[in-house]
Amino acid sequence: MAVDGSRINFSITDELKIIYGETKNKTRTFIVQARCSVIYDVLNNYVLDDSLEPLD
């Protein structure tokens, strides 16, 4: 098994702001991001579970 997590940047739309909220990046600009996570079976080459959630 392998686990990977990352952040995904989305386009800044009102709908995505409602779902995922806003966060600041290094330049103090507000962006829309989500946290993603995947559990992967490396032996059989398939995803066992995944998640896409707001940062907070």
Secondary structure, DSSP 8 states (H G I E B T S, - for coil): -EEEEEEEEE---HHHHHHH--EE-TTS-EEEEEEEEEEEETTTTEEEEEEEEE--
